[in-house]
Amino acid sequence: MLYPRKRATQRVELGGTEPSSSWSESIPTISRLPTTSETKLSQTFRSLTAEQLLGPLNDVEEKHAPPEIFVSGPMEIPIPRPRVAIVGSRKASRMGLSAAADIAKALAKKQVLIISGLARGIDTVAHRTAIENGGRTIAVLGTPLDRVYPAENSQLQKEIMANHLAISQFAVEHVTKPRDFVVRNSTMALISNASIIVEAGESSGSLHQGWEALRLGRPLFITESVVNSSLSWPKKMMRYGAREFIDPEEIFEVLPSPHRIMIKISH
């Protein structure tokens, strides 16, 4: 049974509660992605439209999709389904990191494609767990593809580019700003068939993804421990359709068919 799909008619702040620019962490110098190849890294990037990347879009998706998406990696295009984003705090607790690993492992073993943002904390655990369990993963970056943030994930980013898929809506000459990571989260919501927020504070960038998922009519799950915490945002999101995540089986019930959507791509 599929989760009921909502079709918004315009971009709105649901209930006036959607954060506008909550991720305010300053950006240090963004590291260039190291490469041993003599060929310029940018020559391995492809430029696609959102429809080429995902398959047919409805009117709302098409209206708010990035005009151009850059990709690097061997994954087939349009990208396979089902796809689930696992996101959360960069400074996650031990319990949060453990929960992210358990969820990613359960989904990867069912051949669900794991999407995350290559940030510290929850994102890193989601990517690594998918890879370690024979799954597939997509990194949606807040930087151009030839840059890496944080620097300690440079090897992970290279591995994803070599064997999975990395995505960015920012061209190689783009200068990264804090707002780009918020925009990245909205794009991640579009790419994902469902999203899971594992752990996030009141000002986390992951909340942007949650609100965007709800606006698009995508299933949004919030872990049980967060729902039962003193945070205010889980209750607000649940009033707009977010669901408490208790068991991975709940995710499988709302995901689309694993069959790829094929579209005719004009050359």
C-alpha positions as CSV (number, residue, x, y, z in Angstrom):
1,M,0.0,0.0,0.0
2,L,1.4,3.4,-1.0
3,Y,1.4,6.4,1.2
4,P,-1.3,8.9,0.1
5,R,0.3,11.4,-2.2
6,K,-0.4,15.1,-1.7
7,R,-0.2,17.5,-4.5
8,A,0.5,21.0,-3.4
9,T,-0.4,23.8,-5.7
10,Q,2.1,26.3,-4.6
11,R,5.2,26.5,-2.4
12,V,4.1,27.2,1.1
13,E,5.5,27.2,4.6
14,L,3.4,24.5,6.2
15,G,1.6,26.0,9.1
16,G,4.1,28.8,9.1
17,T,6.6,26.5,10.8
18,E,9.1,25.7,8.1
19,P,12.5,27.0,9.0
20,S,13.9,29.4,6.4
21,S,17.7,29.3,7.0
22,S,18.4,27.3,10.1
23,W,21.8,25.9,9.2
24,S,24.0,28.9,10.0
25,E,27.3,27.1,10.6
26,S,30.1,29.1,9.0
27,I,31.8,27.4,6.0
28,P,35.6,27.1,6.2
29,T,37.7,26.7,3.1
30,I,36.1,23.9,1.1
31,S,38.7,21.3,0.2
32,R,39.4,20.3,-3.4
33,L,38.6,16.6,-3.9
34,P,42.0,14.9,-4.3
35,T,42.6,12.8,-7.4
36,T,45.6,10.9,-8.8
37,S,44.3,11.1,-12.3
38,E,46.0,13.4,-14.9
39,T,42.5,13.9,-16.4
40,K,40.6,16.8,-14.9
41,L,38.1,15.5,-12.5
42,S,35.4,17.8,-14.0
43,Q,35.6,15.8,-17.2
44,T,34.0,12.8,-15.5
45,F,30.9,14.8,-14.5
46,R,27.7,14.6,-16.4
47,S,25.0,17.3,-16.6
48,L,21.3,16.1,-16.5
49,T,17.9,17.5,-16.0
50,A,15.9,16.3,-13.0
51,E,13.6,14.4,-15.3
52,Q,16.5,12.6,-16.9
53,L,17.8,11.7,-13.4
54,L,14.5,10.6,-11.8
55,G,12.0,9.9,-14.6
56,P,8.7,11.7,-15.2
57,L,7.9,14.5,-12.7
58,N,4.6,15.9,-11.7
59,D,3.8,19.6,-12.0
60,V,5.0,20.5,-8.4
61,E,8.2,18.5,-8.7
62,E,9.0,20.0,-12.1
63,K,8.4,23.5,-10.8
64,H,10.8,23.3,-7.9
65,A,13.4,20.9,-9.3
66,P,16.9,22.3,-9.9
67,P,17.3,23.3,-13.6
68,E,20.6,21.3,-13.9
69,I,22.0,18.5,-11.9
70,F,25.6,17.3,-12.1
71,V,26.4,13.6,-11.4
72,S,29.5,11.4,-11.1
73,G,29.4,7.7,-10.8
74,P,28.5,4.4,-12.6
75,M,24.9,4.1,-11.3
76,E,22.3,3.7,-14.1
77,I,20.2,6.7,-15.1
78,P,17.3,7.2,-14.4
79,I,18.3,6.1,-10.9
80,P,16.7,3.0,-9.5
81,R,13.9,2.8,-7.0
82,P,13.2,2.5,-4.2
83,R,15.2,5.3,-2.6
84,V,15.2,6.3,1.0
85,A,17.1,9.3,2.6
86,I,18.6,8.8,6.0
87,V,19.5,12.2,7.5
88,G,20.2,13.8,10.9
89,S,22.6,15.7,13.1
90,R,26.2,16.3,12.3
91,K,26.9,16.0,16.1
92,A,24.8,12.9,16.6
93,S,24.7,11.0,19.9
94,R,26.0,7.4,20.1
95,M,22.4,6.2,20.2
96,G,21.6,8.3,17.1
97,L,24.6,6.9,15.2
98,S,23.6,3.3,16.2
99,A,20.0,3.9,15.1
100,A,21.2,5.2,11.7
101,A,23.4,2.2,11.2
102,D,20.6,-0.2,12.1
103,I,18.1,1.5,9.7
104,A,20.6,1.7,6.8
105,K,21.6,-2.0,7.2
106,A,18.0,-3.2,7.2
107,L,17.1,-1.1,4.1
108,A,20.3,-2.0,2.2
109,K,19.7,-5.7,2.8
110,K,16.3,-5.2,1.1
111,Q,18.0,-3.5,-1.9
112,V,16.7,-0.1,-1.0
113,L,19.0,2.6,-2.3
114,I,20.3,4.8,0.6
115,I,20.6,8.5,0.1
116,S,22.3,11.0,2.3
117,G,24.3,14.2,2.3
118,L,27.9,13.2,3.1
119,A,27.9,15.3,6.2
120,R,29.5,14.3,9.5
121,G,27.5,12.1,11.9
122,I,24.3,10.5,10.7
123,D,25.0,11.0,6.9
124,T,28.4,9.4,7.1
125,V,27.1,6.4,9.0
126,A,24.3,5.9,6.5
127,H,26.6,5.9,3.5
128,R,29.2,3.7,5.1
129,T,26.7,1.2,6.4
130,A,25.0,0.9,3.0
131,I,28.4,0.2,1.4
132,E,29.6,-2.2,4.1
133,N,26.4,-4.3,3.7
134,G,26.6,-4.6,-0.1
135,G,24.0,-1.9,-0.7
136,R,24.0,1.1,-3.0
137,T,24.2,4.8,-2.0
138,I,23.8,8.3,-3.4
139,A,25.5,11.3,-1.9
140,V,23.8,14.6,-2.5
141,L,26.4,17.3,-2.0
142,G,26.2,20.9,-0.8
143,T,29.3,21.6,-2.7
144,P,30.3,21.2,-6.4
145,L,31.4,17.7,-7.3
146,D,35.1,18.6,-7.4
147,R,35.0,19.8,-3.8
148,V,34.5,17.9,-0.5
149,Y,33.1,18.9,2.8
150,P,34.0,17.8,5.4
151,A,37.5,17.1,4.4
152,E,37.7,13.8,6.3
153,N,35.0,12.4,3.9
154,S,37.2,12.8,0.8
155,Q,37.9,9.1,0.5
156,L,34.3,8.3,1.1
157,Q,33.2,10.7,-1.6
158,K,35.7,9.2,-4.1
159,E,34.5,5.7,-3.3
160,I,30.9,6.8,-3.9
161,M,31.9,8.5,-7.2
162,A,33.8,5.4,-8.3
163,N,31.2,2.8,-7.4
164,H,27.8,4.5,-6.6
165,L,26.7,8.0,-7.5
166,A,27.3,11.6,-6.3
167,I,25.0,14.4,-7.1
168,S,25.3,18.2,-6.9
169,Q,23.2,21.1,-8.3
170,F,26.2,23.4,-8.1
171,A,28.6,23.9,-11.0
172,V,32.4,23.5,-10.5
173,E,33.0,27.2,-10.3
174,H,30.3,27.8,-7.7
175,V,31.5,29.3,-4.4
176,T,29.9,27.4,-1.5
177,K,27.7,29.3,1.0
178,P,26.0,28.0,4.1
179,R,22.6,28.3,2.4
180,D,23.7,25.7,-0.2
181,F,23.5,22.9,2.3
182,V,19.9,23.9,3.0
183,V,19.1,23.9,-0.7
184,R,20.8,20.5,-0.9
185,N,18.4,19.1,1.7
186,S,15.4,20.2,-0.4
187,T,16.8,18.5,-3.5
188,M,17.5,15.3,-1.5
189,A,13.8,15.3,-0.5
190,L,12.9,15.4,-4.2
191,I,15.2,12.6,-5.1
192,S,14.1,10.3,-2.3
193,N,10.9,8.3,-2.3
194,A,10.8,8.6,1.5
195,S,12.9,10.3,4.2
196,I,13.9,9.3,7.7
197,I,15.1,11.9,10.2
198,V,17.1,9.9,12.8
199,E,18.2,12.7,15.2
200,A,18.0,16.5,14.8
201,G,17.9,19.6,17.0
202,E,15.6,22.5,16.6
203,S,17.9,24.3,14.1
204,S,19.1,21.3,12.1
205,G,19.3,21.5,8.4
206,S,17.6,18.2,8.2
207,L,14.3,19.9,9.1
208,H,14.3,21.6,5.7
209,Q,14.3,18.2,4.2
210,G,11.5,17.1,6.4
211,W,9.3,20.1,5.5
212,E,10.1,19.7,1.8
213,A,9.3,16.0,1.9
214,L,5.9,16.8,3.4
215,R,5.2,19.5,0.9
216,L,6.0,17.1,-2.0
217,G,3.7,14.5,-0.5
218,R,6.7,12.2,0.3
219,P,6.5,9.8,3.3
220,L,8.5,11.3,6.2
221,F,9.5,9.2,9.2
222,I,10.9,10.4,12.5
223,T,12.5,8.0,14.9
224,E,10.6,7.0,18.1
225,S,13.2,8.5,20.5
226,V,13.0,11.9,18.8
227,V,9.2,11.9,18.6
228,N,9.1,11.2,22.4
229,S,11.7,13.9,23.2
230,S,11.1,17.5,24.4
231,L,11.8,18.9,20.9
232,S,8.9,20.8,19.3
233,W,9.5,20.2,15.6
234,P,8.6,16.4,15.6
235,K,5.1,17.2,16.8
236,K,4.6,20.0,14.3
237,M,5.7,17.8,11.4
238,M,3.4,14.9,12.6
239,R,0.5,17.3,12.4
240,Y,1.3,17.6,8.7
241,G,1.6,13.9,8.0
242,A,5.0,12.8,9.3
243,R,5.0,9.3,10.9
244,E,6.8,7.8,13.9
245,F,9.4,5.3,12.8
246,I,9.5,2.2,14.9
247,D,10.2,-0.7,12.5
248,P,11.8,-0.8,9.0
249,E,8.9,-2.9,7.8
250,E,6.9,0.4,7.9
251,I,9.2,1.8,5.3
252,F,8.8,-1.1,2.9
253,E,5.0,-0.7,3.0
254,V,5.2,2.9,1.5
255,L,8.0,2.5,-1.0
256,P,7.3,2.3,-4.8
257,S,8.1,-0.7,-7.0
258,P,11.8,-1.4,-7.5
259,H,11.2,-1.4,-11.3
260,R,12.9,1.5,-13.0
261,I,10.8,4.3,-14.6
262,M,12.1,4.5,-18.2
263,I,11.7,7.7,-20.1
264,K,12.6,8.7,-23.6
265,I,15.6,11.1,-23.4
266,S,16.0,13.3,-26.4
267,H,19.5,13.8,-27.6
